Amino acid sequence: ENVSGLQIAWRWNTGERGMPASPGQLAARPGSFQASPVVIGDTMYVSTGFAAVAALNAATGKPLWTFDPEIWRAGQPSNGTGLVHRGVATWASRSERRIFINARWKLIALDATTGKPIPSFGVNGEVDLTATLRRPVNKLQYTNTSPPIVYGNLVVVGNGVGDRIRYRNDPPGDVQAFDARTGKRVWSFHTVPDSG
């Protein structure tokens, strides 16, 4: 009944723009803004097309912190649609809250209060999602658009497998689970069975 009276409370702009090719920089562009924000208390966590993360005051839209993993530096992903990211995941213990983002071939753990990478997770807050795959892959062909899933103390990630574009030795569509505290891989599921 109140839809006709709804008004915009605030707007927040990512400020992202296409990166032209230049010496040492491959061209990259943001795709559609497709993120679903996560709101906890009075803070909204949202990711951008370039997989940057922002913590915003949910009442005013004022940025509290931002983190940019700079995945655009590797250039355009192999999917041909521009860089797209759809959100973050969160995990909490009694003493801390973490924000997880899977950006291209990286799984990153951020302190929810400061937006800084958590040094004890993986290597300086980051896990290379291609490091423990069953075969070597080209990292530039590995990508993630959907946010991780947190279940208990596990962070579960997939891999964005192209629908129409194929490359020799494409990364497998394995689903992997990592310890939310340490970043150590706990298990992997092969969506296409391997020999044995």
N, C-alpha and C positions, 0 to 999 in steps of 0.2 A: 504493500500500500504506500510505501514511502519512496518508491523509485523516482517518481516525478520530481521530488524535492532534493534528490542527491546533487551535491556540488563537489567540484574538485577541491580537495583540502590542500594539496601541494603537488609539485612536479619535481622530478629529479632527472637530469640529463646525463648520460654516460660520457658525453664529449668525445666518443670514439669516432674516428674517421679512417678512411682507407689509407694504407701505407704504400706509397709508390715504390717501385724498385729503384734502388740506388746502390752505390758501391757498399757491399757488405750487408745489404738488406734486400730480401726477396719481397715482391709485392704481396700484400695481404689486405683483405677488406672484411669489415664486420658484416655478418649476415643479418637475418631478421632477429629482432629482440624477442626472445621466446622464454625468458626466465620466469619461474614461479618463485616469488619471494618466500622466505621463512621468517615468521615473526615470533619472537620469544620475549615476553614481557613488553618493554617499550622499545625494543630494537628490531629492525628489519634487516635481514641479510639477503643480498641479491647478487647474482653474477651477471656479467655483461657478455656481449657477443665475443669479445676478446678474452673471456674467462677471468677478467678482473673481478674482485669481490669488494663489495661496499657494505658497511654497516651504517644504517641510517636511523636517525631518531624517527620512530614510527608515527609520532604525532606531528612533527614539523618537516620531515624529509631532510633535515640537516645531516650531512655526512659526519659520522663519528670517526671512521677510519676507512681507508681503501688499501687494497693490495693488488698489484698487477704482476702476474707471473711472466709477462712479456712473451707469451707464446706466439705473438705476431712476428717476432724476430725470425722465426723459422719459415715464414712465408705462408702462402695459401695452403690449406689442407687439401688432401686428394679428393675430397667429396665434391668440389666444384660449386658449393653453395655459399662460400664465405665462412668465416669463423662464427660458429653458433654455440652457445652454451645455455643450458636450461635450468640451472640452479645449483644450490649447495646442499650439503647434509650436515647435521650437527650430532655431536656425541658429548655426553657429560658424565663426569664422576662426581663424587662428593665435594671435590675441591676445585674442579676446573670444567670449562666448556671449550670444545674444539669445533671449528668449522672446517669441513673437508670439501675440497674441490678437486675434480679430476680434469686436468687441462692438458689436452693432446696426450702425450705419453707420460704425464706426471700425475701423481696423487700427492696433494699438498695438505698438510695440517696446519691450521692457523689458530692462534690464541683468540678466542671470541671477544675478549676485552680489548686487546691491543691491535689485532690484525697482523701480528708478527708470526713468521713461521716458527714452529716448535722444534728446537734443535734436537731433541731426543727422539723425534719421529723420523725414521729413515736416515737420510743424510741431510742434516740441517733443515729438517721439516719437509723433505721431499723424497718420494719413492719413484724410481723409474719402472713404469708398468711393463716395459718390454724386457727388462733384465732377466726375468725368470720364465719367459715364454718357452715353449718347447722347441723353437727354432729361431735363428737370428732373423730379424726383420728390419726394414727401413723405418726408422722412427717417424719420418715425415709422412708415412702412410698409416700411422696409428693415430686414432683420434677418439675423443669422447665428446658427446654432446649432452647426454643425460647425466644428472647428478648421481653421485654414489648412493648406495643404500646402507644405512647403519642398522645392524641387528645385534643387540647385546654389545659385545666388545669387538665386533667385526665391522670392517668397512668393505662393502662388496661393490666391485666395479665390473663393467663389461667393456666392450670395444665397439666403436661405431664402424660397422662393416658396410661398405658402399653397396647400394642396390644395383647400380648400372655400370660403375667404373671398376675395372679389375686391373690389377697389376701382378706381374710375376712375383711369386713368393709373398702375396698379401699377408698381413698379420692375421693370425687365427682369431676367431670370435670367442676366445676363451673368457669365461667368467672367473674372476679372481677375488679372494677374500684376504684382507690384511688386518693384522692386530691394530686396533685403534690407538693403542699406547705407543707401540714400538715401530710400526710400519712393516714388521716381518710378515711375509706371505704365509698364510695358514693353509689355504687350499686353492686348487684350481679345478674348474670343470670344463671339459672339452665339449663344446656344442656339436662339433663334428668328431666322432670317435677317431682316435689315432690307432695305429697298429698296436696290438697287445692290450 
